[in-house]
Amino acid sequence: MWIYDKKLQYPVNIKNTNPKLAKVIISQLGGPDGELAASLRYLNQRYTMPSDKVKGLLTDIGVSVSVWHS
């Protein structure tokens, strides 16, 4: 059994909004060339690898990138 406590790792205090910066950050995380897309490519490529060691490496990379963004 576990308890899910959804909270930020570091406290965030936004004083001023910056829509231009927000657009850049969103495109880096979720755009077609963003980190999340790269993570999914790693996870999809693992199915075509003949070596179990390479499959494990691609899984570790893909999962670590996707966990970092959640």
Residue frames as qw, qx, qy, qz and C-alpha x, y, z in Angstrom:
[[0.000, 0.889, 0.458, 0.000, 0.00, 0.00, 0.00],
 [0.437, -0.003, 0.023, 0.899, 1.21, 3.50, -0.75],
 [0.046, 0.833, 0.383, -0.396, 0.05, 7.10, -0.46],
 [0.477, 0.438, 0.322, 0.691, 0.24, 9.43, -3.45],
 [0.192, -0.805, -0.234, 0.511, 0.97, 12.96, -2.30],
 [0.539, 0.591, 0.294, 0.523, 1.08, 15.19, -5.36],
 [0.220, -0.939, -0.012, 0.263, 3.36, 18.11, -4.55],
 [0.520, 0.792, -0.260, 0.185, 6.30, 19.87, -6.12],
 [0.827, -0.060, -0.292, 0.476, 9.82, 18.86, -5.22],
 [0.335, -0.077, -0.181, 0.922, 10.74, 22.52, -4.74],
 [0.108, 0.741, 0.507, -0.427, 8.36, 25.33, -3.78],
 [0.330, 0.348, 0.431, 0.764, 7.49, 27.66, -6.66],
 [0.020, -0.737, -0.370, 0.566, 6.58, 31.30, -6.21],
 [0.406, 0.447, 0.469, 0.645, 5.67, 32.99, -9.51],
 [0.121, -0.578, -0.238, 0.771, 5.87, 36.76, -9.22],
 [0.329, 0.578, -0.219, -0.714, 5.69, 37.77, -12.90],
 [0.815, 0.307, 0.491, -0.006, 4.34, 35.84, -15.87],
 [0.003, -0.585, 0.546, 0.600, 6.33, 35.58, -19.09],
 [0.834, 0.370, 0.269, -0.309, 4.29, 34.11, -21.97],
 [0.555, 0.690, -0.455, -0.099, 7.27, 34.04, -24.37],
 [0.050, -0.478, 0.850, -0.217, 9.37, 32.01, -21.95],
 [0.673, 0.042, 0.615, -0.408, 6.41, 29.71, -21.24],
 [0.796, 0.531, -0.055, -0.287, 6.07, 29.04, -24.97],
 [0.366, 0.630, -0.684, 0.051, 9.75, 28.09, -25.24],
 [0.309, -0.304, 0.830, -0.350, 9.57, 25.78, -22.22],
 [0.781, 0.233, 0.409, -0.411, 6.42, 24.05, -23.51],
 [0.726, 0.598, -0.278, -0.196, 7.98, 23.52, -26.94],
 [0.158, 0.566, -0.794, 0.155, 11.11, 22.00, -25.38],
 [0.414, -0.137, 0.811, -0.391, 9.13, 19.58, -23.24],
 [0.605, 0.330, 0.666, -0.285, 6.21, 18.66, -25.42],
 [0.463, 0.670, -0.248, -0.524, 6.98, 19.73, -28.97],
 [0.938, 0.323, -0.098, -0.083, 7.89, 17.35, -31.79],
 [0.613, 0.478, -0.472, 0.415, 11.58, 17.74, -30.99],
 [0.415, -0.691, 0.308, -0.506, 11.08, 17.87, -27.23],
 [0.089, -0.409, 0.864, -0.280, 12.28, 15.59, -24.48],
 [0.688, 0.077, 0.559, -0.456, 9.02, 13.69, -24.16],
 [0.799, 0.518, -0.136, -0.273, 9.05, 12.79, -27.86],
 [0.319, 0.591, -0.734, 0.101, 12.66, 11.63, -27.51],
 [0.408, -0.247, 0.779, -0.408, 11.68, 9.47, -24.57],
 [0.816, 0.276, 0.326, -0.389, 8.95, 7.78, -26.59],
 [0.650, 0.618, -0.422, -0.132, 11.37, 7.17, -29.46],
 [0.010, 0.486, -0.842, 0.236, 13.78, 5.42, -27.09],
 [0.578, -0.028, 0.691, -0.434, 11.00, 3.26, -25.71],
 [0.817, 0.454, 0.076, -0.347, 9.74, 2.33, -29.20],
 [0.470, 0.655, -0.589, -0.057, 13.21, 1.49, -30.53],
 [0.360, -0.430, 0.788, -0.252, 13.83, -1.02, -27.77],
 [0.841, 0.168, 0.408, -0.314, 11.48, -3.52, -29.43],
 [0.782, 0.600, -0.162, -0.043, 13.73, -3.85, -32.50],
 [0.027, -0.748, 0.652, -0.123, 16.99, -4.42, -30.61],
 [0.832, 0.105, -0.541, -0.073, 18.46, -7.93, -30.79],
 [0.454, 0.155, -0.674, 0.562, 20.48, -7.64, -27.58],
 [0.487, -0.691, -0.534, 0.021, 18.85, -7.68, -24.16],
 [0.479, -0.379, -0.186, 0.770, 21.51, -5.33, -22.80],
 [0.075, 0.119, 0.283, 0.949, 20.65, -2.71, -25.41],
 [0.354, -0.579, -0.606, -0.414, 16.93, -3.19, -24.77],
 [0.540, -0.609, -0.449, 0.368, 17.55, -2.55, -21.08],
 [0.352, -0.198, 0.009, 0.915, 19.63, 0.54, -21.82],
 [0.092, -0.317, -0.436, -0.837, 16.97, 2.04, -24.09],
 [0.471, -0.636, -0.595, -0.139, 14.31, 1.28, -21.50],
 [0.515, -0.498, -0.321, 0.620, 16.34, 2.95, -18.75],
 [0.198, -0.034, 0.167, 0.965, 16.96, 6.05, -20.88],
 [0.229, -0.430, -0.554, -0.675, 13.35, 6.33, -22.02],
 [0.517, -0.643, -0.564, 0.037, 11.92, 5.86, -18.55],
 [0.467, -0.398, -0.239, 0.753, 14.36, 8.27, -16.89],
 [0.065, 0.110, 0.256, 0.958, 13.53, 11.02, -19.38],
 [0.372, -0.508, -0.558, -0.541, 9.78, 10.52, -19.02],
 [0.564, -0.579, -0.514, 0.287, 9.96, 10.37, -15.22],
 [0.368, -0.161, -0.102, 0.910, 12.02, 13.55, -15.17],
 [0.116, -0.214, -0.313, -0.918, 9.15, 15.36, -16.92],
 [0.441, -0.538, -0.671, -0.255, 6.31, 14.08, -14.81]]
